[in-house]
Amino acid sequence: MRVIALDLGSKRIGVAVSDRSGTLASPLTVLQRSGRVRTDHEAIRALVEEEEAVRVVVGLPLSMDGSIGKAAQAAIKEAEALASVVGVPVETLDERLTTVTADRMLMESNMRAQDRRKIIDKVAAAVILQTWLDGRDRGVID
């Protein structure tokens, strides 16, 4: 069972994919926003088909107090629109601090800041996906 996770940004979309057993998340790619949501969603649909994913998990940028702010509202709206395009279930998952976690991981590997910026989005997506996979294994997520 392969799952794709997305870290939605205004300029880029980080994409991660699980292995076939649904155990391990790996960064896949970073999609540059085209300026057209439909075009971006079609690119994601193509990745879902190519990777034979059965679900998409979208990072939900809740406020630090857990409330739903403007960014989270936008992510929910985009996840709903994406669901009508990709042909598999789409759900959201709290992504607070995933970019911070991803950046720390990359810094610990002694990667230069310029190089980190190129891949941070897909690494953040992998953190989101690994959180989802681990939560599912513990029975926290259906």
SULJO-V587712 format. One record per backbone hydrogen bond with DSSP energy under -0.5 kcal/mol. CO is the residue of the C=O (numbers start at 1). NH is the residue of the N-H. Records with the same first field share a line. If there is no record, write none. Layout:
CO = NH + NH
This chain:
2 = 54 + 55
3 = 18
4 = 57
5 = 16
6 = 8 + 59
7 = 14
11 = 33
12 = 9
13 = 31
14 = 7
15 = 28 + 29
16 = 5
17 = 26
19 = 22
24 = 19
26 = 17
29 = 15
31 = 13
36 = 40
37 = 41
38 = 42
39 = 43
40 = 44
41 = 45
42 = 46
43 = 47
44 = 48
45 = 49
46 = 50
47 = 51
48 = 52 + 53
49 = 52
52 = 2
54 = 89
55 = 4
56 = 58 + 91
57 = 6
58 = 93
59 = 61
60 = 62 + 95
63 = 66
67 = 63 + 69
69 = 73
70 = 74
71 = 75
72 = 76
73 = 77
74 = 78
75 = 79
76 = 80
77 = 81
78 = 82
79 = 83
80 = 84
81 = 84
82 = 85 + 86
83 = 87
89 = 56
91 = 58
93 = 60
95 = 98
97 = 101
98 = 102
99 = 103
100 = 104
101 = 105
102 = 106
103 = 107
104 = 108
105 = 109
106 = 111
107 = 110
112 = 116
113 = 117
114 = 118
115 = 119
116 = 119 + 120
119 = 123
120 = 124
121 = 125
122 = 126
123 = 127
124 = 128
125 = 129
126 = 130
127 = 131
128 = 132
129 = 133
130 = 134
131 = 135
132 = 136
133 = 137
134 = 138
135 = 140 + 141
136 = 139
